[in-house]
Amino acid sequence: GGIRLGFPEGFAAILEIFDDGDIDPKHFVVNDGEHLIRLESTGQIEVLGNDSKPEPEVTDVDTGEQEFVRQKPINLGFNPHPIAEYNRVHGLHVGGKVEAKPLKDETYRSFASIGYGFASRRFNYQLGGEKGWFDRYILMVGATFYNVIDELNYGGLSAGENLVSSAIFGSALLDYFQRQGFQAWLKQKLTPSNMLKVVFTSENHQNLFKWTDWSVFNRYNYNWNSLFDDGFNWLNLFYDRNTEDHQPGVWGVVHPKPSNRRIDAGQLQSITLSYHFDNRDYKSSHVRFFQSAAVPHYLTSEGWLGHCSIEQTGFGSELRFSLFHLEVVHYRLLSDRRNLKFRLQTGFSPQGLPRQKLFYLGGLNTIRGYEFKTFEGENKVLFNIEFNQKYGADQSIVAGVFFDAGQAWYSDQYLRISELATSIGLGVSLFLSVDQEQPSIIRLELAKPLQRGYGLQPTIRISQML
């Protein structure tokens, strides 16, 4: 059959041609490559669009089979979400966030969030907005005020993995600090896959302290009577007043977690210029502090993803540094069920960095044969390569091998090739749900450093690195 597409700018479609049980996917990607609908037919279909983007209609197509085309949900103009988090700084942190887009002007959005930490007894908030101009190569201008808790410079854990590790298993992998201030930005779309961004930041950085050692596991000598100390208070389930080693706590003898790392507190004034590119065949993103960042998609088989940036402080900033960063990821399809993934990351600072800006390597998403945050410094280099093979009728099982190499070092040191930390390993991913928007995944990785004196490093994850 034949298909003619006349969608307005920014729309996309997937055509799957069925031939004797085999599927030959053809991808039509426009602008950001978001997949709007799926067309399946053994006959001829004509789909037309126009610049006014009319409301979607339920269409009946006579193909000899009963087919259903789902109508797009009604846009109410706002999108609220609850907040439920846990870490050793806030304890239980609950609240809500909302993003609103006027029905008559989708180029504008406003957003707000508020949350409360029961252990730290702190409120966090954020309020801001963003406005866009031009249809084809959109220009976005935005600003936000905030008082939020942020992680030290490590991007190895997903939000779900951090929650499970801290609240369930009692690990304290991440460290936190407080950011309070203002940001303004300008984003210019150069092409459907390329964007320039300029951000001005004026904020104050403060240290945070550990307020709780609670977790479901990794606790000793349960003592339910301590729940009723000073009268019953169910909030005691989420933080401990006694944090010294071997002192009675809510659930018994406390197993203390590491203290939260110190930062270089002070005022930060900086400008960041960055360039972003993403032409993957399947795309996904994660929203944090109401800003979208590209993340891996389990269906990605071809394309490039990356960014480069430079951040320069000044304008009376107490924290002084220059920071350069580069990340490039490439996906190469070898066959229907095999692909290669490459990633290169570099970062360096000629003047040194405050402690909250240091680079950390080792463990999840970096050099997987080593413990979490084994290496730290003001400069870094990281290289990863993976070969993967898909199995099963629905390709829900992915197995492969990987190689990692990298190192972090301080500006007064010199890196030699022989000092690169390297590891090899095996990985198996099981996709419990193959939903394109929110797939459920369990991944087992077994890595071994190539340097002598190190053993196997097993890891169970609920996300993927590339």
N, C-alpha and C positions, 0 to 999 in steps of 0.2 A: 504494500500500500504506500501511500504518500502522505506526508504531513507538511503543512505550511504554518509557520509560527509567526505571529505578528504582535508579540507582547510588547508593552511599553518598556522603556529603559529600566533595568534593574530586575526584570523577571527572568525566570529560567524554567526549564522543563527537562524531564528525563524520559527518553523513549526506550522501551525494551522490546526488541523484536524476537518473537518466539518462532523457532524453526525446529520441528521434530524434537521438542523438549529442551532444546538448548537455548540459552539466553545470551544475546549479544547486546550489551548495554551501549547506548549512544548518549553522550552527555552534551547538552546544550547549555553553556554557561555564559551568562551576561552579567556585567557589573560584579557584584560580590559573589556570584555563584550560588546564591541561596536557592534551594530546590523547592519550587512552588507547588507543582502538581506532578502526577505521573500519568502518562498516556499509554494505554495498552489496547491494541486493536489488531484484528486480522484483515480489516478492510481499510477504508480511506477516511481520514478525519481532517477537518480543517478548523484551526483555532485562530481566532482573530482578537486583537486587543486594540486599544486606542489610548491616547494620552490622558484621557480623563479617568482612567482606572475605574471602570464601573464596578458596582457591587457584584461579587461572584454569584452565579446562579447554579442551581442544580440542573445538570444536563443529562438527558437520556440519549444514549448512543446504541443503535441496534447493531450488535455484533454477533448475535446468535446466543449470547450469554447475558445473564442479568448482572449489570455493573452498577456500582454506586460511586458517585462523586460527592464527597463530603463538602458541605458548605462551610466557608470560612467563619470562625467564631465572630460574634459581634464585638466590636471595639468599644469599650466603655470609656476609654480615655485615660484610665489609670490602672496601675498594676501593683497591688500591695503584696508583700511577702512578710512572713514572720521571721524573727531572728532567734536562733537557739544555738549557742556555742558554749564551749568549755575549755579553759586553760588554767594553769596554775597561778596566773596573775589576776584574772577576773573571777575565777571560779565559774559558776553558772552565769552566763551572760545572755539575757533575753531582751527582746524588743521587737521592733518592726521597721520596715522600710517601704517606701512607695515611690513609684515613678509615674508621672502624668504627662500625657500628650494630648493637646486639644484636638478634637475631632476635625475641626476645620483647618488646622495648621499642624501637620505632622512633622514639620521641620523644626518645631520647638518642643523641648521637653524640660520639665522641672522634676527635681527629686529631693527626697528628704529621708533621714533615718534617725532613730533614737534607740538607745539600748542602755541597760543597767547591769553592772557586775555586782553580784551579791557578796562576793568575798572582798573585792576591792572597794565596794561601796562608791563606785564611780559611774557617772553618766557619760556616755559617748553620743555624739550627734554629728550630722552632716546635712547641709542644705545648699542647693545649687541649681543651676539651670544651664541650658545650651540652646543656641539658635543657629539654624542653617540657612544658607542662600544658594541659589542656582540648582538646577536639576541634574545636569549631566556631571559636572565636576564640582561637587558640593563643597562649600566653605562653611566650617562650623566654628563658632565662637562661644566659649563657656567660662563659667566661674563657679567656685564653691568655697564655702566656709566650713570648718570642721574642727572637731576635737575627737580624735580616734586613736585606737591602739593599732600599731603596725608591727610587722615582723622584721627582725634583722635580715640583712640581705641574703636570703637563701630561698630558692624557688623549687625545692625538691619535693615538697609535700602538697597534695591536694587538700582541700578543706575537709573532705570526708576522712581521709587518712589521718589528718591531724586530730580530728575529733575522736576517732577510734583509738589512736595511740595514747592520747592524753587522758580521756575519760574512762576508757575501758581497761587498757593494759598498763596505765600508770607511767608511760614514758613522758619525758620532758625534752622533746627534740628541738623545739623552737624557742627563741627568746624574743622579747617584746620591748617596745618603747612607746612613749606617748608623743603624738604629733598634734599640735594645735596651731591653726593659722588659716591661710588663704592661698588659693591657686586660681590662675586664669590661663586659658589656653586658646590656641588657634590651630585648627586642623584643615588642611587643604587636600582634597582628593585630586591627584594628578592624572591617574588612569583608574580603571576599575580595580586594579590590583596594587596600586602604589599610592602612598600618602605621606605628606610632610606634616610635622607637628611641632609647635613651639609652646613651651610651658613656662610660666613664671611662678615661682614658689616663694612664699614668705611664711615661715612657720617656726615654732619653738619646739625643740626636742627635750623631753624629760625622761629621767629614769623611772622604771617601774619595778616593783618588788613582788616577790612571791608571797601569796596570801593563802594558799591552800596546797595540801598534799593528797587530797582525796582522789581516789579512783576505784573502779569496781574491783579490779584485781591488783596484785602486787601490794597487798596489805597483810598485816600480821595480827594474830590474837584478837579476834573479834570480841568486842565488849559493848553489847547493846545498851547497857546501863548508861554509858556515856552520852547516849542520844538525849537523855533527860536531864543532863547537867544544867543547872540554873533554870529549870523548867523546860518543858518540851518546846522545841523549835525545829520544824521540819527543814528550815534552811541550813541547819547544821549538817544535813546530809551532803551538802555541797562545799563545805569548807571546814577546816580544822583550826581551832584557836591555838593548839599546841603543835608547833612545827619542829621542835627539837627532836633529835634522834632518840628513839626508844621512850618517848613520852606518850601517855594515853591520849588518844584522839577519839573522834566520833565512832569509828568502826573498830577501835582497839589500839594496839601499839602502832604508831605512825612509822611508815617507811618513807623518809623524807626524799623529796625530789631535789635536783640541783637548783641552786639559786638562779634567778633571772640575771643574765649578763648585764654588766654596766655598759653604758654608752658615754659618748662625749656630749654632755648636755650643752645647749646653747641655741642661739638664734641662727636660722638658715635662710639666706636669700640667694636664689639661684635662677638661672635660665637654662633650660634644656631644649636642644634642637635634635630631633630624631626623624629618621626616614624608615618607613615600614613598607614591606612588600609581601604579598600573599596571593599566589596563583594556583594553589592546590586544587585538585579536582573535587575534593570534599573538604569543607571547612567547618571549624568549630571555634567557639570563643568562650571565655570565662569573664564574668563581670565582677569586679572588685572595686569598692568605693565608687560605684556607678560608672566605672571606666572599663571598656571592653578590651580584652587582650586575647590574641590567638592562642589556642591550645591544640593538642593532637586530636585528630578524628580517626576512629578505628578503620574507616573505609578509605582513607587517603592512600593512593597508590602512585600518584605522579604530581610533580610540581615543586615550587620553591616557596619557602617561608623564612622570614627573618627581619631583622632591623639593625640599624646602627644609630648611636646617639652620642652626644657630648653634653655634659653638664658642667657649667662654670658658675662658681659662687662669686659674690661681690656685693656691691650696694650696701656696705656696712655689715656684712654677714660675719658672725662670730666664728662660724665653722668655715674654713677656707680650703678649697680643693678644686681640682679639675679631674673629671672622670670620663673616660672613653669606653664604650662598650659596643661589641659586635656579636651578632648571632646569625648564622646561616644554616638552614635545614633543607635538605634535598631528598625527594622521594623519587625512586626510579623503579618503574614496572618492568620486571623481567619476563613474566608470563602471567596467565590468568590467576595463578595461585602463588606466585613468588614475587618478592620485591626486596629492594635494598633501601636503607635509610641512612643518611649521613647527617652529622651535625658538627659544626665548629662554633665554639664560643671563645671570645677573648675579651679581656678587660684590663685596663691599666690606668694608673694615676701617677703622674710625674712628681707630684708634691706630697704624696701621702694622703690617707683618708681617715676620717673619724671612725670610731669603732663600729657604729651602726651602718657604715657603708662598706665594710670589709667583705671580701669574697670568701665563700666557704665551699670546699669540695670534699667528696667522700660520701658514699652511701647513695640513697635514692636519687635518681635523675642525673647523677654525675659520674663518679668512678665507683661502680657498684660492688667491687671486690673489697672495699674498705669500709670501716665504720663511718657512721654519720659525722660529718664535719671533722674529718681527720686532718684536713689541710686548710689553712687560712692565710690570707695575705691581702695586700693592696693591689696585686696584679694576679691574673689567672689566664690559663689557656686550657681548653678542654676539647677533646675530639671523641666522637662516638660513631660507631658503624654497626648496623644490625642487618642480618639476613633473615627473612621470615618466610615460612611456608604455611599456607592455609589448608585446613582439613575439614572434612564433613560436607554433607550436601548443601548446608547453608553457610559453610565456611565460618562456623562459629568457634573453631579451635585454631589457634595460631601458635606455631612453635618455631623457634629459631635460635641462632647463636649471635653473640655480640662481643665487641671489643671496645674498651674504654681506655683513654689515656689523657692525663692532665696533671696540672700542678698549680698551686697558689703560693706566692712568695711576696715578701715585702720589698719596698722600693730600694732599700739599701743592700739588697742581695742580688745575686746573679743566678739565672736559671741555666743549668746544663741539660743537654738532652738525656744524659744518663740519670738525671734526677726525676724524670717524668714517672709518675705512678701509673702503672698499667694493670689491667685485669681483663680476663675473658670469662664467658659464662654462657649458660643456657637459659632460655625463657619460654614459658608456656602460658598462653592467655586463653581463658574460657569465657566466652561472651554468653551470659545467662539471658540477656535480652539484646536483640539487635536493632532496637529502636534507633533511628538515625539521630535523634535529638539528644537522648539521654540513655545510652547503652549501659547495661550492668556488666561489669567485668571483674573477674578474679584472675590475678596474674602471679605466677610463681617464678622467681628468678634464683638461680644458683650461680654465684660468681666466685672466681679465685684470682687473687693478685698474682702477677707473674714474678714479683719480687719474692725472695726467699723469706721464710719465717712467718708466713701468713696462711691461715686455713681457709676453708670454704665459708662463704657468706651467703646464707639463704635469706630470702625476703619474700613475703606475701604482700601483694598490693591490690588495690581496688581502682587503679588507674594505670595508664601507660605513659612511657617517657617520650616516645616519638610517634 
